[in-house]
Amino acid sequence: MRINCIEFKTIRAQRRDAYLARQNTANFLVSESGRSLDSSNVRRTFYRLSRQTGLREAGDRNGPRLHDFRHRFATESLLRWHRSGEDVARLLPVLATYLGHSNVRDTFWYLSACPELMGHATRRLEKRWEVR
């Protein structure tokens, strides 16, 4: 079953609201109390967990960032869709919604951020031009 990005967001919000006592919050990702997440606390928690799991050593100032995981998720989703022959243009709004982009064009840059994705996009474009 295929769903559009509005349905996707609605289903996720319904699941979140069913879990929380507080309904219809303006924020999509919230704490257990239903309040918006504090970005400083999220980063501190990530750094603590990354040390506990061995992603970084105690005292390391460099290492993976939360945004690195977000980027990896976006590029891997796009690659998986390309490799399986999915209609990426149709699915891009779903990814944009999931990433919290207010406009799908803010998600397009992921196509150029990964050489393999750029190759897939180029081949699809060339194939489309051949048909004309």
Secondary structure, 3 states (H helix, E strand, C coil): CCCCHHHHHHHHHHHHHHHCCCCCCCCCCECCCCCECCHHHHHHHHHHHHHHCCCCCCCCCCCCCHHHHHHHHHHHHHHHHHHCCCCHHHHHHHHHHHHCCCCHHHCCHHHHCCHHHHHHHHHHHHHHHHHC
